[in-house]
Amino acid sequence: MHNDNPDLLDDLLAEWQPQVETPPDFRREVWRRIAAETINPGLIERFSWWLLQPKREIVVMTAAVFLAVVWGITHPPQALNPHDAYLTSISPFDSNHLSLGMP
């Protein structure tokens, strides 16, 4: 939207240029202050950062899959014979049925 009454302050701000010189060690001092304010990470943060490196992620995921396969092989599911499976499915006292709140 075009304004017919221009504000004099807008013109002054458009022409204004700061005339400030920064000290020669300004940037170094800023980074020194930032480093002084930085909190040292704790053990959990450092370990998390270490684990989340790309090469380590592959190793961690491979180890997790390997351990899951080993667990599955060494702890097979308990198979029910057909008679026990049927009784479990119709028993109102089975723990699975009781947890659902069925009478």
Buried (B, 14 or more C-beta within 10 A) or exposed (E): EEEEEEEEEEEEEEEEEEEEEEEEEEEEEEEEEEEEEEEEEEEEEEEEEEEEEEEEEEEEEEEEEEEEEEEEEEEEEEEEEEEEEEEEEEEEEBEEBEEEEEE
